[in-house]
């Protein structure tokens, strides 16, 4: 994996990249996180012939903040930017692995772009983008309330990252520093745009989409209503049901061995 900078829509995006083949896999991180959150997946994915692309989203990590926050920081805005990034890197088609916010972006990309071959989501309940639909899929907790807040105090950041990662992070931990670095507009506008319906109907997308979809989900995720997945009708869900593993919101980080085994089986299936 090499560290690169690509300019897309006038924004400098920092990414980790391994160009191994004509088909790629795009890994999309969550809200107030960064590309390194997938570090425990790199070695296994490198065993494939897929190119691997792991960017910092606009407003996150080492990527630029957007000067058009209400436009960029939305599911369609992120999806457009990432699709253009993949084509700029030379991939005519690619798989998507999306965690949390990244999963919502992945559903948006699946609905909009035929170049997406498959989608694996984790920590992401497909919902209708309105307050009622969001409330069906998500639990309302103190940590959930922080997801769309522009300004977070130190104690807020500690509470949010602990809920996201399943454990407290030391102040000097890279993921904690990247949470502090995140553009507050990215949190605010992502939530505001989602609740306002700016994006596809995620329930309709997964119920009609014939390309493969997989869900690898932590059983003890504090943000989601796990039972909600039973209400969703999927057109082509791998194994016919979500795979629940013993982990919280960041299943890929908390239980990488189990997560990666399932991830690799799905990638081989979808390829």
C-alpha positions as CSV (number, residue, x, y, z in Angstrom):
1,X,0.0,0.0,0.0
2,X,1.3,3.4,-0.9
3,X,0.2,6.8,0.4
4,X,-1.1,9.0,-2.4
5,X,-2.8,12.4,-3.0
6,X,-5.4,12.7,-5.7
7,X,-7.4,15.9,-6.6
8,X,-11.1,15.3,-7.2
9,X,-13.5,18.2,-7.7
10,X,-10.9,20.6,-6.5
11,X,-10.3,18.7,-3.2
12,X,-7.1,17.0,-2.3
13,X,-7.9,13.5,-1.1
14,X,-5.3,11.4,0.8
15,X,-5.5,7.7,0.2
16,X,-3.8,4.4,0.6
17,X,-3.6,2.5,-2.7
18,X,-2.5,-0.8,-4.0
19,X,-3.0,-1.2,-7.7
20,X,-3.0,-4.9,-8.3
21,X,-5.6,-5.4,-11.1
22,X,-8.2,-3.9,-13.3
23,X,-11.0,-4.3,-10.7
24,X,-10.7,-2.6,-7.4
25,X,-12.2,-2.6,-3.9
26,X,-13.0,0.7,-2.2
27,X,-13.0,0.9,1.6
28,X,-15.1,3.8,3.1
29,X,-14.7,4.7,6.7
30,X,-17.2,6.1,9.1
31,X,-18.2,9.5,10.5
32,X,-15.3,11.3,12.2
33,X,-12.9,8.5,11.4
34,X,-10.2,8.0,8.8
35,X,-8.6,5.5,6.4
36,X,-6.4,3.8,9.0
37,X,-9.5,2.3,10.7
38,X,-9.3,-0.5,8.1
39,X,-5.6,-1.3,8.8
40,X,-6.6,-4.8,10.1
41,X,-8.1,-5.7,6.7
42,X,-5.2,-4.7,4.5
43,X,-3.1,-7.9,4.7
44,X,-6.0,-10.2,3.8
45,X,-7.2,-8.1,1.0
46,X,-3.7,-7.9,-0.4
47,X,-3.9,-11.7,-1.0
48,X,-6.4,-11.0,-3.8
49,X,-5.8,-9.6,-7.3
50,X,-8.0,-6.6,-6.5
51,X,-6.7,-3.0,-6.4
52,X,-7.2,-1.6,-3.0
53,X,-8.3,2.0,-2.5
54,X,-8.7,3.4,1.0
55,X,-9.3,7.2,1.1
56,X,-9.9,9.8,3.8
57,X,-13.3,11.3,3.0
58,X,-13.5,15.0,2.4
59,X,-13.4,16.8,5.8
60,X,-11.7,13.8,7.4
61,X,-8.2,12.6,8.1
62,X,-5.6,14.2,5.8
63,X,-8.1,15.1,3.1
64,X,-9.2,18.7,2.4
65,X,-12.3,20.2,4.0
66,X,-14.9,21.1,1.5
67,X,-15.7,24.8,0.7
68,X,-19.2,23.7,-0.3
69,X,-20.1,21.7,2.8
70,X,-23.8,21.5,2.3
71,X,-23.2,19.8,-1.1
72,X,-20.1,17.6,-0.5
73,X,-21.1,16.4,3.0
74,X,-24.1,14.3,1.9
75,X,-24.5,10.7,0.7
76,X,-24.8,11.8,-2.9
77,X,-21.9,14.2,-2.6
78,X,-19.5,11.7,-1.1
79,X,-20.7,9.0,-3.6
80,X,-20.0,11.3,-6.5
81,X,-16.5,12.2,-5.2
82,X,-15.6,8.6,-4.6
83,X,-16.9,7.3,-7.9
84,X,-14.8,9.9,-9.7
85,X,-11.8,9.0,-7.6
86,X,-12.1,5.3,-8.6
87,X,-12.3,6.2,-12.3
88,X,-9.5,8.6,-12.0
89,X,-7.4,5.8,-10.6
90,X,-8.2,3.6,-13.6
91,X,-10.9,1.3,-12.3
92,X,-13.8,0.6,-14.6
93,X,-15.5,-1.4,-11.9
94,X,-15.0,-2.0,-8.2
95,X,-16.5,-3.6,-5.0
96,X,-17.3,-1.4,-2.0
97,X,-16.8,-2.1,1.7
98,X,-18.5,0.6,3.8
99,X,-18.5,1.0,7.6
100,X,-21.1,3.1,9.3
101,X,-21.4,6.3,7.3
102,X,-19.3,4.5,4.7
103,X,-22.1,1.9,4.3
104,X,-24.7,4.6,3.6
105,X,-22.4,6.1,1.0
106,X,-21.9,2.6,-0.4
107,X,-25.7,2.1,-0.7
108,X,-25.9,5.5,-2.5
109,X,-23.1,4.4,-4.9
110,X,-24.8,1.0,-5.6
111,X,-28.0,2.8,-6.6
112,X,-26.3,5.4,-8.8
113,X,-23.3,3.7,-10.5
114,X,-23.3,0.5,-12.5
115,X,-19.5,0.3,-12.0
116,X,-20.1,-0.9,-8.4
117,X,-20.0,-4.7,-8.5
118,X,-21.0,-5.5,-4.9
119,X,-21.5,-4.0,-1.5
120,X,-20.5,-5.1,2.0
121,X,-21.8,-3.0,4.8
122,X,-21.2,-3.0,8.6
123,X,-22.7,-0.8,11.2
124,X,-25.2,0.5,8.6
125,X,-28.9,-0.1,8.7
126,X,-30.5,0.7,5.3
127,X,-33.2,3.2,6.1
128,X,-35.6,5.7,4.5
129,X,-34.0,9.1,4.6
130,X,-36.5,10.9,6.9
131,X,-36.8,11.3,10.6
132,X,-39.2,8.3,11.0
133,X,-37.1,6.0,8.8
134,X,-33.9,6.9,10.6
135,X,-35.6,6.3,14.0
136,X,-36.6,2.8,12.9
137,X,-33.0,1.7,12.2
138,X,-31.1,3.6,14.9
139,X,-31.2,3.9,18.6
140,X,-31.3,7.4,20.1
141,X,-28.5,7.6,22.7
142,X,-26.2,10.3,24.0
143,X,-23.5,9.1,21.7
144,X,-25.9,9.0,18.7
145,X,-26.8,12.6,19.4
146,X,-23.2,13.6,18.9
147,X,-23.0,12.3,15.3
148,X,-24.3,15.5,13.8
149,X,-22.9,18.1,16.1
150,X,-20.6,20.7,14.7
151,X,-18.6,21.3,17.8
152,X,-17.6,18.5,20.2
153,X,-15.9,19.1,23.6
154,X,-13.1,16.8,24.6
155,X,-15.4,14.7,26.7
156,X,-17.9,14.4,23.8
157,X,-15.1,13.1,21.5
158,X,-14.1,10.6,24.1
159,X,-17.7,9.4,24.5
160,X,-18.3,9.2,20.7
161,X,-15.1,7.4,19.8
162,X,-15.6,4.9,22.6
163,X,-19.1,4.1,21.3
164,X,-17.7,3.9,17.7
165,X,-14.7,1.7,18.5
166,X,-15.9,-0.3,21.4
167,X,-13.2,0.9,23.8
168,X,-11.7,4.2,25.0
169,X,-9.0,5.6,22.8
170,X,-6.0,7.4,24.3
171,X,-5.6,11.1,23.4
172,X,-2.6,10.3,21.3
173,X,-4.2,7.4,19.4
174,X,-4.3,8.2,15.7
175,X,-8.1,7.5,15.5
176,X,-8.7,9.9,18.4
177,X,-6.6,12.6,16.8
178,X,-8.5,12.2,13.5
179,X,-11.8,12.4,15.3
180,X,-10.7,15.8,16.7
181,X,-9.5,16.9,13.3
182,X,-12.8,16.1,11.5
183,X,-14.5,19.2,10.0
184,X,-17.5,19.8,12.2
185,X,-19.5,20.8,9.1
186,X,-19.0,17.2,7.9
187,X,-20.9,15.9,10.9
188,X,-23.6,18.6,10.8
189,X,-24.4,18.5,7.1
190,X,-24.2,14.7,6.7
191,X,-26.9,14.3,9.3
192,X,-28.9,17.3,8.2
193,X,-28.9,16.2,4.6
194,X,-29.8,12.6,5.5
195,X,-32.8,13.6,7.6
196,X,-33.9,16.0,4.8
197,X,-34.0,13.1,2.4
198,X,-31.0,14.0,0.3
199,X,-30.1,10.6,-1.1
200,X,-31.7,7.4,-2.4
201,X,-34.3,5.4,-0.5
202,X,-32.0,2.8,1.0
203,X,-34.7,0.3,1.7
204,X,-36.0,0.4,-1.9
205,X,-32.4,0.1,-3.1
206,X,-31.6,-3.1,-1.2
207,X,-35.0,-4.6,-1.9
208,X,-34.5,-4.2,-5.7
209,X,-30.8,-4.5,-6.3
210,X,-29.6,-7.7,-7.9
211,X,-25.9,-7.2,-7.3
212,X,-24.6,-9.0,-4.2
213,X,-24.9,-7.3,-0.8
214,X,-23.4,-8.6,2.4
215,X,-23.9,-7.5,6.0
216,X,-21.3,-8.3,8.7
217,X,-22.7,-6.8,11.8
218,X,-21.6,-6.6,15.5
219,X,-24.3,-8.0,17.8
220,X,-23.8,-5.4,20.5
221,X,-23.7,-2.3,18.2
222,X,-24.9,0.6,20.5
223,X,-26.1,2.7,17.6
224,X,-28.4,0.3,15.8
225,X,-31.6,-1.7,16.4
226,X,-30.3,-5.2,15.4
227,X,-33.8,-6.5,15.2
228,X,-34.5,-4.0,12.5
229,X,-32.6,-6.0,9.9
230,X,-35.4,-8.7,10.2
231,X,-37.8,-6.2,8.7
232,X,-35.9,-5.6,5.5
233,X,-36.5,-7.5,2.3
234,X,-33.3,-7.9,0.4
235,X,-33.2,-8.9,-3.3
236,X,-29.7,-10.5,-3.2
237,X,-28.3,-10.7,0.4
238,X,-25.3,-13.0,0.7
239,X,-26.2,-16.1,2.7
240,X,-29.8,-14.8,2.9
241,X,-29.3,-13.0,6.3
242,X,-26.9,-10.6,8.1
243,X,-23.9,-12.3,9.6
244,X,-23.9,-11.3,13.3
245,X,-20.6,-11.5,15.1
246,X,-19.5,-10.8,18.7
247,X,-18.5,-7.2,18.4
248,X,-19.9,-3.7,18.7
249,X,-20.2,-1.0,16.0
250,X,-16.7,-1.4,14.6
251,X,-16.9,-5.2,14.0
252,X,-13.9,-5.0,11.5
253,X,-11.8,-3.4,14.2
254,X,-13.0,-5.3,17.3
255,X,-13.1,-8.8,15.8
256,X,-10.9,-8.7,12.7
257,X,-10.2,-12.4,12.4
258,X,-13.9,-13.3,12.2
259,X,-14.7,-10.3,10.2
260,X,-11.9,-10.8,7.7
261,X,-12.8,-14.5,7.1
262,X,-16.3,-13.5,6.2
263,X,-15.2,-10.5,4.2
264,X,-12.9,-12.7,2.1
265,X,-15.5,-15.3,1.5
266,X,-17.9,-12.6,0.3
267,X,-15.3,-10.9,-1.9
268,X,-14.5,-14.2,-3.6
269,X,-18.3,-14.9,-4.0
270,X,-18.9,-11.5,-5.5
271,X,-15.9,-11.7,-7.8
